[in-house]
Every structure is written in structure tokens, then in C-alpha cells.
């Protein structure tokens, strides 16, 4: 396993969440590496959306896994003197039968794993609730009878189950449902029951200890970080490793929003240091 805390403590030129041509990435892996090298990155992790046992246009196929891993090996040979490259997957949790803890992933030479929830169950099967706000609102009517409480509770229930099952090193954008939920029902993230569900998940993360990312993908477009900044102090003070990832899908976005995420992380570190000093 990678010692993320050691890397984060010595450099901020890292990114452990990015996508490839084998999933919904919009460029080749080599184009992404070239952009990362040009931008001064020292560490870069590939994390295509994992294969899943359902139809999903955003996920890589089982048949493409070998090609993906072979490409990581080739790129390490070509660019290894300029940047450290890592093979990973962003693994979807789909319930007890499929997720980061599935033995399938134990047999893959992955340097680390990201665990994420994008799908929630409905009467019509698993539904991706991670798309655009407009698409989400349409799905709310079609699949969920506009029951936003059900969707939010299901997202956090599934996330907690994923954390309890383990098998991953970083939890991806753990409150991302908040963006679409707030588009459907403005103000929902300030409601006590919603805040309680996020804190239920934070409790599980603190107990199990996976690293948490400040995901900056949406910052430049909608000024939104995942998770919301006000949830981070609990995690940081509990000793959870917090990193900043751009979740890049395009070469020109390898560093998108990370400056803001790094400022947030620096403030957390300073607050923790000052708190420790004041208590002595």
C-alpha cells in the first residue's frame, strides 16, 4: 500500500484520482501523463471506474482491464524518471455482492483502491445518481417517485456499508449526492436529518480509517468541493489522512481546483497545530 501521508507531507504535486480512455475519461493515459509532467506533478494515480456486473457506459469493461494495466506499465517505463505513476481503480459499491472488498480486485496488481458510491437501488434496479443536475431531476421522477429522502438515505446507507466492508484505501467524494440533492430541493444540506446522515458516514470513516479526498473536480464550474469544508475538521482531528484530488477527466484539468483544496488542507493543518499549542 502507498504511504499517502508520507507523500502529502513532502509535496503537494500529487493526484490520486483521475480517469482514462478505458472508462469515461476524455483523453488517453499518455496525454494525461504529459499534462501532469508539464504541470510539475511528482505523483500521478490512474483510477478508471472499475468494471461492474451491470450495464454502465461510464465504467471500464472486464475485457479492457489487461490493456489498462499494460498501459500503466508501459508509461512507467517511458516517464518513470519524471513522475511516479500508480495503477488504481475507482471501484463502485453495488451492494454486498460487488464492491472494493470483492475478491476480484485482490487478484489485480493495483497500487491502491478508491471506493465510491454512484448507484442507489430502485424498483428498476441500480440507478446512477451521479450525473448532471438536470438528468438527476428526471431520474428522481422516473425511478424514485421524487422521494429525495429515500435517495439521500440510500446513498449514505450504501456508503456506510462500503466503509464497513473495507477493501479500499481512499473514499471518493463522500458527500457528492449533496450537489444533486440540493438542485432537486434547495437547502436540503442544511436540514438536520441530512447533516446527521453525513455524520453517520463520518463516524464509520473514523472507525475504519480510509483516507479522505478533497475532490476539486467541480470547483471551477460551481465552486463546490466534495466533501463540504465544514465536515473536514472532524476527520482531520481524528487523524484521518486528507488529500487533494482533481478527479481529472481531461488533460487541461489535471490541476483544476487543487489550489483551493490545498488552501483548505493548509488551514486544517494550521488550525490543528494552533489547537495543540493552546492545549499545552
DAGI-V905784 format. One record per residue. N is the residue number from 1. RES is the residue in one letter. PSI is psi in degrees with one decimal (* if undefined). Layout:
{{N:RES:PSI} {N:RES:PSI}}
This chain:
{{1:X:144.2} {2:X:138.8} {3:X:87.3} {4:X:-39.0} {5:X:-35.1} {6:X:-40.8} {7:X:-46.9} {8:X:-32.4} {9:X:-15.8} {10:X:-15.4} {11:X:154.4} {12:X:7.6} {13:X:67.7} {14:X:157.7} {15:X:121.6} {16:X:15.0} {17:X:107.1} {18:X:162.2} {19:X:165.3} {20:X:175.5} {21:X:-11.5} {22:X:-6.3} {23:X:-118.6} {24:X:17.3} {25:X:154.0} {26:X:19.4} {27:X:166.4} {28:X:160.6} {29:X:-37.4} {30:X:-38.3} {31:X:-37.7} {32:X:-42.2} {33:X:-44.1} {34:X:-41.5} {35:X:-39.9} {36:X:-42.8} {37:X:-44.6} {38:X:-28.2} {39:X:5.4} {40:X:15.9} {41:X:144.3} {42:X:-23.7} {43:X:132.1} {44:X:125.8} {45:X:130.3} {46:X:132.3} {47:X:66.0} {48:X:151.2} {49:X:129.3} {50:X:161.6} {51:X:147.4} {52:X:154.3} {53:X:26.5} {54:X:167.4} {55:X:126.9} {56:X:117.2} {57:X:-15.1} {58:X:-13.8} {59:X:149.0} {60:X:154.9} {61:X:158.7} {62:X:-35.9} {63:X:-20.5} {64:X:-2.3} {65:X:-46.0} {66:X:-43.4} {67:X:-40.2} {68:X:-49.5} {69:X:-37.1} {70:X:-37.7} {71:X:-37.4} {72:X:-45.6} {73:X:-44.9} {74:X:-44.6} {75:X:-33.2} {76:X:-39.3} {77:X:-36.2} {78:X:-40.9} {79:X:4.0} {80:X:-21.5} {81:X:-6.9} {82:X:-22.6} {83:X:144.0} {84:X:124.0} {85:X:146.7} {86:X:145.5} {87:X:126.7} {88:X:-178.5} {89:X:146.6} {90:X:106.1} {91:X:123.9} {92:X:133.9} {93:X:120.5} {94:X:18.2} {95:X:-175.1} {96:X:-24.7} {97:X:-15.6} {98:X:126.6} {99:X:-172.1} {100:X:-26.9} {101:X:-0.5} {102:X:135.0} {103:X:-22.1} {104:X:-40.5} {105:X:-19.5} {106:X:-24.4} {107:X:4.0} {108:X:140.7} {109:X:65.6} {110:X:140.4} {111:X:-26.0} {112:X:171.3} {113:X:141.6} {114:X:133.1} {115:X:129.4} {116:X:154.2} {117:X:122.6} {118:X:-20.4} {119:X:143.6} {120:X:151.8} {121:X:146.1} {122:X:176.4} {123:X:-21.0} {124:X:14.1} {125:X:-167.4} {126:X:132.1} {127:X:130.8} {128:X:119.0} {129:X:19.6} {130:X:1.6} {131:X:-159.1} {132:X:160.9} {133:X:-41.6} {134:X:-42.7} {135:X:-40.3} {136:X:-44.0} {137:X:-38.2} {138:X:-40.7} {139:X:-32.1} {140:X:-42.9} {141:X:-42.6} {142:X:-41.5} {143:X:-21.9} {144:X:9.6} {145:X:33.1} {146:X:27.7} {147:X:86.3} {148:X:-30.2} {149:X:-41.7} {150:X:-45.9} {151:X:-47.0} {152:X:-47.1} {153:X:-39.4} {154:X:-41.8} {155:X:-47.6} {156:X:-32.8} {157:X:-47.4} {158:X:-38.1} {159:X:-42.2} {160:X:-43.2} {161:X:-40.1} {162:X:-45.7} {163:X:-42.3} {164:X:-33.4} {165:X:-28.9} {166:X:-157.5} {167:X:9.2} {168:X:164.2} {169:X:-29.2} {170:X:135.2} {171:X:128.8} {172:X:136.4} {173:X:66.0} {174:X:-11.6} {175:X:29.0} {176:X:-25.6} {177:X:-23.1} {178:X:-35.7} {179:X:-52.1} {180:X:-35.6} {181:X:-39.2} {182:X:-28.5} {183:X:-36.1} {184:X:-41.1} {185:X:90.7} {186:X:137.1} {187:X:-3.8} {188:X:-31.8} {189:X:-10.6} {190:X:-3.9} {191:X:142.0} {192:X:-39.5} {193:X:-36.4} {194:X:-47.5} {195:X:-38.7} {196:X:-39.5} {197:X:-39.3} {198:X:-43.4} {199:X:-28.5} {200:X:-43.6} {201:X:-40.9} {202:X:-39.8} {203:X:-45.1} {204:X:-40.4} {205:X:-44.8} {206:X:-38.6} {207:X:-39.9} {208:X:-28.4} {209:X:17.0} {210:X:155.1} {211:X:154.3} {212:X:137.9} {213:X:144.8} {214:X:104.4} {215:X:119.9} {216:X:10.2} {217:X:-39.8} {218:X:0.0} {219:X:-50.3} {220:X:-28.1} {221:X:-45.3} {222:X:11.7} {223:X:49.9} {224:X:130.5} {225:X:151.4} {226:X:120.0} {227:X:172.8} {228:X:144.6} {229:X:-34.7} {230:X:-11.6} {231:X:-12.3} {232:X:-37.1} {233:X:-39.0} {234:X:-43.5} {235:X:-45.6} {236:X:-44.3} {237:X:-22.5} {238:X:-0.3} {239:X:11.8} {240:X:134.4} {241:X:125.6} {242:X:128.5} {243:X:171.7} {244:X:119.6} {245:X:142.6} {246:X:-11.5} {247:X:44.9} {248:X:135.0} {249:X:-12.3} {250:X:147.1} {251:X:-33.1} {252:X:4.0} {253:X:22.3} {254:X:-28.7} {255:X:13.6} {256:X:122.8} {257:X:-6.6} {258:X:-31.0} {259:X:-41.3} {260:X:-45.1} {261:X:-39.2} {262:X:-35.5} {263:X:-41.5} {264:X:-45.7} {265:X:-41.1} {266:X:-39.9} {267:X:-39.2} {268:X:-44.0} {269:X:-43.4} {270:X:-41.9} {271:X:-40.9} {272:X:-42.4} {273:X:-47.5} {274:X:-37.4} {275:X:-42.8} {276:X:-39.2} {277:X:-42.8} {278:X:-21.1} {279:X:-6.6} {280:X:*}}
